[in-house]
């Protein structure tokens, strides 16, 4: 048998195999359609999902925080979202990864730097991959949505700022988990410390230290409200010198202590997977 005949036979076998696989896929899709009809189960409408992605892109925090009325697990457990794995936890993880990737692209369209957007997306996807429970994923989803939305809100707010101030704000936002030094912010902005301080106050209406403090407390409030982190853990995560100092600053900014704020505002998951105060 010559090479030409062998190639023809191999091509025929390959074609038969592909046809068989295609038929198998068609049968599976037909079966899934039947199951969906029997259970009145259809994928969720496209527009509401787009509305959420656009809200993140626009930095619309008022809209996004209302989405936390129902946990991510509860939403993706709805048959309309589709079951992406026989393993429930793995299916929820797949939905998280898809959402993170889409949000990253929407934020790039909204003005976030490519590198930053993809870095954030990768970071949250890795954390999701390591999650052992649906509760961990619910908390992580709140954190991711809040993070992307607040960053986009700041991007839109600072479009009217000069480039050095925009660079300074970028640096502050990216280093909220560290002790932020004026010299480091100045270096990121390309200005000397004294000129940056003066220009920052002129453009934002706040001193650098006040702005940094307000952003740390804003982040702390979201973590207290939507995650299981304790005030002590949040104090450490946001690089406050001590928990007592964190408590003092928090009270100055909000009029209450971190503990009381969490008790009054923490949104717990009820048995149906919805958030309740």
C-alpha positions as CSV (number, residue, x, y, z in Angstrom):
1,X,0.0,0.0,0.0
2,X,1.5,3.3,-1.0
3,X,1.6,6.5,1.1
4,X,-1.2,8.1,-0.9
5,X,-3.6,5.2,0.0
6,X,-2.5,5.4,3.7
7,X,-3.2,9.1,3.8
8,X,-6.6,8.6,2.3
9,X,-7.5,5.9,4.8
10,X,-6.3,8.0,7.7
11,X,-8.2,11.0,6.5
12,X,-11.4,8.9,6.2
13,X,-10.9,7.6,9.7
14,X,-10.4,11.1,11.0
15,X,-13.5,12.3,9.2
16,X,-15.5,9.5,10.6
17,X,-14.3,10.2,14.2
18,X,-15.1,13.9,13.8
19,X,-18.5,13.1,12.5
20,X,-19.1,10.8,15.4
21,X,-18.0,13.4,17.9
22,X,-20.2,16.0,16.3
23,X,-23.2,13.7,16.4
24,X,-22.4,13.1,20.1
25,X,-22.3,16.8,20.8
26,X,-25.6,17.3,18.9
27,X,-27.3,14.6,20.9
28,X,-26.0,16.1,24.2
29,X,-27.3,19.5,23.2
30,X,-30.6,18.1,22.2
31,X,-30.9,16.3,25.6
32,X,-30.0,19.5,27.5
33,X,-32.7,21.4,25.6
34,X,-35.2,18.7,26.5
35,X,-34.2,18.9,30.2
36,X,-34.4,22.7,30.2
37,X,-37.9,22.5,28.7
38,X,-39.0,19.9,31.3
39,X,-37.6,22.0,34.1
40,X,-38.6,25.4,32.6
41,X,-34.9,26.2,32.9
42,X,-33.3,28.7,30.5
43,X,-30.1,30.8,30.7
44,X,-30.4,34.2,32.3
45,X,-31.2,37.1,30.1
46,X,-28.2,38.7,28.4
47,X,-29.1,42.4,29.1
48,X,-29.1,42.2,32.9
49,X,-25.5,40.8,32.9
50,X,-24.4,43.6,30.5
51,X,-26.0,46.1,32.8
52,X,-23.9,44.9,35.7
53,X,-20.7,44.9,33.6
54,X,-21.4,48.4,32.4
55,X,-22.1,49.6,36.0
56,X,-18.6,48.3,37.0
57,X,-17.1,50.1,34.0
58,X,-18.9,53.3,34.9
59,X,-17.8,53.1,38.6
60,X,-21.5,53.0,39.6
61,X,-21.1,51.9,43.2
62,X,-24.7,52.6,44.1
63,X,-25.9,50.1,41.5
64,X,-23.2,47.5,42.2
65,X,-23.7,47.3,46.0
66,X,-27.4,46.5,45.4
67,X,-26.2,43.4,43.5
68,X,-25.0,42.1,46.9
69,X,-28.6,41.6,48.0
70,X,-28.1,38.0,46.7
71,X,-24.9,36.1,47.1
72,X,-22.9,35.0,44.0
73,X,-23.5,31.4,44.9
74,X,-27.2,31.9,45.0
75,X,-27.2,33.7,41.6
76,X,-25.1,31.1,39.8
77,X,-27.0,28.2,41.4
78,X,-30.1,29.4,39.4
79,X,-30.5,26.9,36.5
80,X,-30.7,29.8,34.2
81,X,-26.9,30.4,34.6
82,X,-26.1,26.9,33.4
83,X,-24.3,24.1,35.2
84,X,-20.7,24.2,34.0
85,X,-19.5,21.2,36.1
86,X,-21.1,18.3,37.9
87,X,-19.2,19.5,40.9
88,X,-21.2,22.5,42.4
89,X,-18.1,24.3,43.8
90,X,-16.2,23.9,40.5
91,X,-19.2,25.2,38.5
92,X,-19.3,28.3,40.7
93,X,-15.6,28.8,40.2
94,X,-16.0,28.6,36.4
95,X,-18.7,31.3,36.6
96,X,-16.4,33.4,38.7
97,X,-13.6,33.1,36.2
98,X,-15.8,34.0,33.3
99,X,-17.1,37.1,35.1
100,X,-13.6,38.2,36.2
101,X,-12.4,38.0,32.6
102,X,-15.3,39.9,31.2
103,X,-15.1,42.6,33.9
104,X,-11.4,43.1,33.1
105,X,-12.2,43.8,29.5
106,X,-15.0,46.1,30.3
107,X,-12.7,48.1,32.6
108,X,-10.1,48.4,29.9
109,X,-12.7,49.9,27.7
110,X,-13.6,52.3,30.5
111,X,-10.0,53.6,30.8
112,X,-8.2,51.2,33.1
113,X,-4.7,50.3,32.0
114,X,-4.5,46.8,30.4
115,X,-1.7,45.6,32.7
116,X,-3.6,46.6,35.8
117,X,-6.9,45.2,34.7
118,X,-5.5,41.8,33.8
119,X,-3.4,41.8,36.9
120,X,-6.4,42.3,39.1
121,X,-8.4,39.7,37.1
122,X,-5.6,37.1,37.4
123,X,-5.2,37.8,41.1
124,X,-8.9,37.2,41.9
125,X,-9.0,34.1,39.7
126,X,-6.1,32.6,41.5
127,X,-7.7,33.3,44.9
128,X,-11.0,31.7,43.6
129,X,-9.1,28.7,42.4
130,X,-7.7,28.2,46.0
131,X,-11.1,28.6,47.6
132,X,-12.4,25.6,49.5
133,X,-16.0,26.7,50.1
134,X,-18.8,28.6,48.4
135,X,-18.7,31.2,51.3
136,X,-15.1,32.0,50.4
137,X,-16.1,32.6,46.8
138,X,-19.1,34.8,47.8
139,X,-16.8,37.0,49.9
140,X,-14.2,37.1,47.2
141,X,-16.8,38.1,44.6
142,X,-17.9,41.0,46.7
143,X,-14.3,42.0,47.1
144,X,-13.6,41.8,43.4
145,X,-16.7,43.7,42.3
146,X,-16.0,46.4,44.9
147,X,-12.4,46.7,43.9
148,X,-13.0,47.0,40.2
149,X,-15.9,49.4,40.7
150,X,-14.2,51.7,43.1
151,X,-11.1,51.8,40.9
152,X,-13.2,52.7,37.9
153,X,-15.0,55.4,39.9
154,X,-11.7,56.9,40.7
155,X,-10.5,56.7,37.1
156,X,-13.6,58.7,36.0
157,X,-13.2,61.2,38.9
158,X,-9.6,61.9,38.1
159,X,-10.0,62.4,34.4
160,X,-10.0,66.1,35.1
161,X,-6.8,65.9,37.1
162,X,-3.4,66.7,35.8
163,X,-1.2,63.7,34.9
164,X,1.1,63.9,38.0
165,X,-2.0,63.9,40.3
166,X,-3.5,61.0,38.3
167,X,-0.3,59.1,38.8
168,X,-0.2,59.9,42.5
169,X,-3.8,58.6,42.9
170,X,-3.0,55.5,41.0
171,X,0.0,54.8,43.3
172,X,-2.1,55.4,46.4
173,X,-4.9,53.0,45.3
174,X,-2.4,50.3,44.4
175,X,-0.6,50.5,47.7
176,X,-3.5,50.8,50.2
177,X,-2.3,47.6,51.8
178,X,1.1,49.3,52.6
179,X,2.3,52.2,54.7
180,X,2.4,54.9,52.0
181,X,5.2,57.4,52.2
182,X,5.0,60.9,50.7
183,X,8.4,60.4,49.0
184,X,7.2,57.2,47.2
185,X,4.0,59.0,46.0
186,X,6.1,61.9,44.8
187,X,8.5,59.6,42.9
188,X,5.5,57.9,41.2
189,X,4.1,61.3,40.2
190,X,7.4,62.6,38.9
191,X,7.2,65.7,41.1
192,X,9.1,66.7,44.3
193,X,7.3,66.2,47.6
194,X,6.5,69.8,48.4
195,X,5.2,70.7,44.9
196,X,3.1,67.5,44.8
197,X,1.6,68.2,48.2
198,X,0.6,71.7,47.1
199,X,-0.8,70.6,43.7
200,X,-2.6,67.7,45.2
201,X,-4.5,70.0,47.6
202,X,-5.3,72.4,44.8
203,X,-6.8,69.7,42.5
204,X,-8.5,67.4,44.9
205,X,-9.4,69.7,47.8
206,X,-7.7,67.3,50.3
207,X,-4.2,66.9,51.6
208,X,-2.3,63.8,50.6
209,X,-2.5,62.3,54.1
210,X,-6.2,63.0,54.3
211,X,-6.9,61.4,50.9
212,X,-4.9,58.3,51.8
213,X,-6.7,58.0,55.1
214,X,-10.1,58.4,53.5
215,X,-9.4,55.7,50.9
216,X,-8.1,53.3,53.5
217,X,-11.2,53.9,55.6
218,X,-13.5,53.6,52.6
219,X,-11.9,50.2,51.8
220,X,-12.2,49.2,55.5
221,X,-15.9,50.0,55.5
222,X,-16.6,47.8,52.5
223,X,-14.6,44.9,54.1
224,X,-16.4,45.3,57.4
225,X,-19.8,45.3,55.6
226,X,-19.3,42.6,53.0
227,X,-16.6,40.2,54.3
228,X,-15.8,38.1,57.4
229,X,-12.6,39.9,58.2
230,X,-12.4,41.2,61.7
231,X,-11.4,44.8,62.6
232,X,-8.0,43.5,63.7
233,X,-7.4,41.7,60.4
234,X,-8.5,44.7,58.4
235,X,-6.2,47.0,60.4
236,X,-3.3,44.7,59.5
237,X,-4.3,44.3,55.9
238,X,-4.5,48.0,55.4
239,X,-1.1,48.6,57.2
240,X,-2.3,50.7,60.1
241,X,0.4,50.9,62.7
242,X,-1.9,49.4,65.4
243,X,-5.5,48.4,65.8
244,X,-6.1,51.2,68.3
245,X,-4.9,53.7,65.8
246,X,-7.1,52.2,63.2
247,X,-10.1,52.4,65.5
248,X,-9.3,56.1,66.3
249,X,-9.0,57.0,62.6
250,X,-12.1,55.1,61.7
251,X,-14.1,56.8,64.4
252,X,-12.8,60.2,63.2
253,X,-13.9,59.5,59.7
254,X,-17.3,57.7,60.4
255,X,-18.3,58.7,63.9
256,X,-18.4,55.1,65.1
257,X,-16.0,52.3,65.8
258,X,-15.1,49.5,63.4
259,X,-16.8,46.9,65.6
260,X,-20.0,48.8,65.9
261,X,-20.0,49.6,62.2
262,X,-19.7,45.9,61.4
263,X,-22.4,45.0,63.9
264,X,-24.8,47.6,62.4
265,X,-24.0,47.0,58.7
266,X,-22.6,43.5,58.2
267,X,-24.6,41.6,55.6
268,X,-24.9,38.0,56.5
269,X,-25.9,35.1,54.3
270,X,-29.3,33.6,55.1
271,X,-30.2,30.0,54.4
272,X,-31.4,30.9,50.9
273,X,-28.1,32.4,49.9
274,X,-29.4,36.0,50.1
275,X,-27.6,38.7,52.1
276,X,-29.4,40.2,55.0
277,X,-28.5,42.8,57.6
